[in-house]
Amino acid sequence: MNDASQSPAAFPADTPTLLVKIFGKDRPGITAGLFDTLAAYGVDVVDIEQVVTRGRMVLCALVTAPTGRGADGELRATVHTWAEASQMQAEIISGRGDNRPRGEGRSHVTVLGSPLTAESTAAITALITGAGGNIDRIFRLAKYPVTAVEFAVSGAEPGVLRSVLSPQAAARGVDVAVVSAGLQRRAQRLVVMDVDSTVIQDEVIELFAAHAGCEQQVAEVTAAAMRGELDFEESLHARVALLAGLDVSVVDKVRSEVRLTPGARTLIRTLKRLGYQVGIVSGGFTQVTDDLKERLGLDFAAANTLEVADGRFTGRVTGPIVDRAGKARLLRSFAEQAGVPLSQTVAIGDGANDLDMLNAAGLGVAFNAKPVVRQAADTAVNVPFLDTVLYLLGITREEIEAADELDGVVTG
């Protein structure tokens, strides 16, 4: 239930209160019926919370105790009579004051599982408790394509929770994200994503290389670079050199071959509806990212550019190289242009060259990432659906689908 302890003068701690708990089969009119019953006793509402799970309701109302001789007993009897007539059960507990004050440090802990097992849930909740946290509320964000639940936690700093939960998440078969609670979670944000193997399922340079007949050579260098075993700029030049002489007309073919990651459209469409700005940065090529920017309605896009002369690729790139450090610089540049503090940015990527960007962002998300990236990022998502990142921002599946219905589109 909500914490009203921030205004102790407005609600003295010694005020007699009653916790009225109603539970049973959910049906229309139960909440209204309870408060109609309580209204006859002139009580004030201090707090309310209601949860419905598989058609079963639990309704809790914290109210001031009625004044006057015998009023407390009359209220109890009346509520029990009303509950019985409504085919519900009632429990009423006396106490004083509001809910106990919550501890310092507020966080939203989002847990994604496919499936989310009782064993993994027990482990995560035990780790929260062990870190000094108290779970104040639990809410389901989604039931498919993954089960996503959010824990509102107090009493432990977000950084402490993240350091405790992140190393254990993979071992427990779940993804866990910890973000600070507060109004900033719903504020306008900037989301910047890597492209290859993040927004799209492909490695663009490998698509070009397939048309040049050197796909295997390029793939081997790409894999080593993404693992952090090779300097990115050096590997980029080596791979691009293999494309020398390729006709530029291949660009249209490559664009048609690009496959969006499942959930990419839903993620971007939902973020844009909510007023977020969205960008992409890539160690790939503007010949593809410019097309993606237009197709997906993105606000920002940056990548390397393949040099062209006489209608063919020269085997070189032009302009500043977008590498690991370059991606972080572009994140900061996009944030400045968008008027969004760096603390309100979200970065998503999968490779070693995304690490600086992930670390610079307010929230860094490793998406189906290499081990070195998962270990360094704030959180990791290890399911093949990019829109699951929405749950880390507190956006529910129901909100996504409701917005899609209004727009007449199919989620995907």
N, C-alpha and C positions, 0 to 999 in steps of 0.2 A: 504494500500500500504506500501511498505517497508520503513524503516527509514534510510535515508542516511545522517542524521544530525550529524553522528559521525565524519565526516571529513569536517568541515566548511571551512577550508582553501582551500580545493580542489573544493568546490562549493560555491561561495560567496552568502550570503543570499539575496543580492539585485539584483541577476541575473534575468532578465525578463524570465518568463516561461509560457508555455501554457499547460493546462490540456485538452487533447483531449479525449472525451468520445464517444464511438461508441456502439450502442445497436440495437438489432433486432434478427431475426432468425439466429441461428448458421449454418454455412456452411463452408466447407473447403476454405481456401484462403483469409479469411477476414483479419486476422492478417497480413499476408504477403502483402496484398493489401494496407492496411493502411500505413505500413512502407515504401513501395515502393513510395507511394504518398508523405510522409513526407521527404523522402530522397532527393527529388529534391530541397529542401530548405536548405539543409546542417545543419539541426538541430541535437542536441545531445539528446540521450535518458537518462533521469534522473531516471525514474521509470516506471514500467509496471505492470498491474494486469489484469487478465482476469477471469471471472466467467461464467460458463454455467449452467443454471438451466432449466430443462425440455425443452431443445432445444432452449432456449433464451440466447443470449450472451450479456454480458456487458464487454467491453474492454476499459480500461483506460490507456492512455499513457501521462506521464508527460515529456515534452520536452522543450529544450531551445527555446526561441522565435527567429525567423529568423531575420537576420540583413539586412539592406538596406531599402531604402524608398519604402513603399508600400508592402514590402514582407509579413508583417503580414496579411494584407487584402487578398493578393493573396493566401496565404496558407489556410486561412479560406474558401475562395470561392472554392478552389480546393478540399479540404477535403469534403465539403458539396456536391459538384458535384459527387465526387467518391462515397460517401455514398449513395446518391440517386440512382446512377447507380447500386449499389450493393444491393439495397433494404434494406438499413440500415438507421438509424437516427444518426445524429452527433450533439454534443454540445461541444463548445470550450470556455474555461474560461481563461482569462488572470490573471497572478499573478506574484509573485516574489519568487525566491528561491525554495527550496525543500519542502517536507512535514514538517509540524510543528514537533518539537522534541517531542518524547514520554516521558511520565513521568517516574520517577524512579520506579523500581519494575516491573518485567515482569513475567507473568504467563501464563500457558495453563490451561484453565478451561474446563474440559470435562463433558458434561451433557448426561446422558443416560436415555431414557424414552421408555416405551412400553405401550401406545404410548407417544410421546412427544407432549404435548398439547400447544396451544398458551398461555393458562393461566399460565402454569408452566414456559414457556419460558419468559413471561413478568415478572413474579415474580423474576426469577433468574437474568435477566438482570438488573432489578431495584435494586436488592441487590448489584450487582457489581458496579453500578453507585453510590449507597449510600455509598459504602466503599471507594470511591474516584478513582475507576478504570474506564478506558476508553477501550471500545471494539474496537480493531484495525482491527480485521479480524475474520470471522466466516467460518468454513469449516466442511462439513459433513464427518464423518469417516465411518459411516455404516448406512444402512437403514433396515437391519434385522440381527439377530433376534430381535434387538432393534434398535431404532433410536439413533445414537450417533453423537453429534456435538461438535466441539471444538472452544472455544473462545480464541483468543490471546488478552490478557489484559495487559495494562500498567497503571502505576500511582498508583498501590496499591501493597504492599508486599504480597507474597503468603500466609504467615501466617495469615495476616489480612483477606484476602479473604476466607481462609479455615474456620476461626472462625466464619465468617458471614454466609457462604453458607451451611456448613455441618449441623448445627442444623435445617435448613429450608428444606433441600432436601427431607427427608422422608415425611414431611407434604405436600410437593408439588407433591409427586408421582414421583420423579426422583432421580437418583443417581448422585452425583457431586463429581468430583475429581479436586484438585488444585495441580499442580506441577510447580516448577520453570522452566522458559524458559532458554534455553542455550544449548550448544553443549553436555552437559552431558546427556541430554535426549536420545540422539542417541548413547551414549557410551555403551560399553559392560557392561552388568549387570548380577547380580545373582538374580534369583527368587527362593524363598524357600516357599513351601506350606505345610500346614497341610494336612493330608490324609483323615481321617474319616469325611464325610459330606462336604468335600472340593474337593479333587481329585477324591474321590469315593463317592457314594451316601449312603454307608452303615457305620455302626459302627462295626468294625471288631470283637470286643469282643462279641457283640451280635450275630454275625454269629457263633462264637465258642460256645456261650452259648446255642444256639438253638440245637446244636448237643449234649449238655450235659443235656438238659432238664431244664435249669434254665434261659431262655431268659428273662422272665418278671422281675425276681429279679435283673438281671444285668442291664436291660434297665432303671429301676427306679433309680439305683445308678448312672448310666452314665448321665442321664438327670440332676440330682442334681449337679453332678460335673461340667458339662458344663455350668450350670447357675452360678457357683461360690459359691454354697451353701456348698460344701464339699471340704476338702483338697484332691487334686488330688491323691497324693501318697497313702494316707490312703484308698481312694476309689478304687484305682487300686489293691492294695493288697486284699481288700475285694472281688472284682469281680473275680480276678484270682484264689482265693482260691476255688471258686465254680467250677472251671474247673478241679480240682484234679481228676486223674484217667481216664481222657479222652484219648482215643487212639490217638497217634500222626498222624496216617493215615488220620485224619480228616483235616489236613492242606491242602491237595490237593483239598478236597471238598470245603473248605472255599475259597481258591484261585479261584476256578471256579465260585463261587457264587458272588464274588465281582463285582459290577457294576460301571464302570467309570462314572463320572459326564458328562453330555452333554457338548461338547466343550473342554474336558480335553486333548484329543489327539491333537486337532487343536492348542490349546494354547502351548503345549509342543513342537510340531513339528515346529511351527512358530518361537518360541523363539530360538530353536536350530539352525534353518536356519540362524537366524540373529546373531549367534555367542554368544548368552547368555548361561550361565550355569544355570542348573535347578536342584533343590534338593527337597526332601521331609523330613519332620520330623513328628514323630507321637508318641502319647501316646499309640498307639497300639503296634503291634508286628512285629519283623523282619521276622517272618515266612511268613508275607504277603508283607511287604515293600520291602524286597529283591527281591521278584518276580516282583513287580511293577517297581523297578529300572531297571531290565533287560528288561521287556516288553516294557517300555516306553523310554528306552535309556537315563535315568537320570544320572546326574553326581554325585549326593550325595543322600544318604538315611540313616536315623537313626531312631531307635525306641527301645522299650523295647523288651526283649527276654524271651519267655516262657521257663521255665526250663523243661527238659525232662529227665526221668530216666526209663530204662527198657521199652522204647517204649510208655510211657504215660506221660502226663503232671503231674507235681508234685503239682501244685497249687501255685507255686512261680515264680518270675521273677529273672533273673540273671543280674549282671552288674549294672552300674549307671542308675537311673530312669530318663526317659525322661518326665519331667513334665513342668510346665509353665516356670520356670527359666532355665531348661535344653534346651528348645527349643530356647531361646534367646542365650544361650551359643553356641549351635550348629550353629545358624545363623552366629555368629561371627567367629566360626571355619571354616565354609564353605567359608565365604568371604575371610578369610586369605589364605586358600588353593587355592581359585580361583584367588587371586590377585586382588580382587575387593574391593574398599573402601566401608565401611558400608553405606555411603551416596548413593551409587549406587545399593543398594539391595532393593528388593521388597519382602515383606512377605504377604502371603494370608492365612487367617484362619477364623474359625467361632465360636470358643468356648473361654471361659474364660482362659483356659490354653494356648491360643495363644497370650494373651495380651502383655506379655513381648517381644515376638518376633515381634509383629506388631509395638510396640513402638520403638524398637531398629532399625528397618529397615528404610531406606531412605523414603520408601513409604509403609505404612501399609494398606492393603485392607481387609475389613471385607466382607466375602462372605456369603450371606444369613445367617447372624450371629445373635446371641442372642443380645437383646437390649443393654446390658452392653458393648458388643464388638463393636457394631455399634457406640456407643457414644464415645468410646475411640480411634477408628481407624482414620487414615487420611481420608479415604473415604470408602464408602460401596457400594457393588453391590448386588442388591436384585432381580436379575433375575436368572433363573436356568441354565445359560450358562457360563461356566468357561472362555471361550475364549473372553468374553466381556472385561476381564482385559487387553487384547491387546490394546483396544481403549484408555485406560488410559495412555498407553505408546506412543500414537500418531500413532499407526499402523492401517491402514485403512482396511476395508473389502476387497476392491479391491486388495490390496497388498497381503493379505492372499490367496485369490482365484487365483491370477496370479501365485503365487509360487506353489500352489497345482496343477495347470494345467501343469506347467513345470515338476513336479514330477510325474504326472499321478495318483494323489490320489484324494479321495473324501473328501471334508471338512466335519468335524463333530467331 
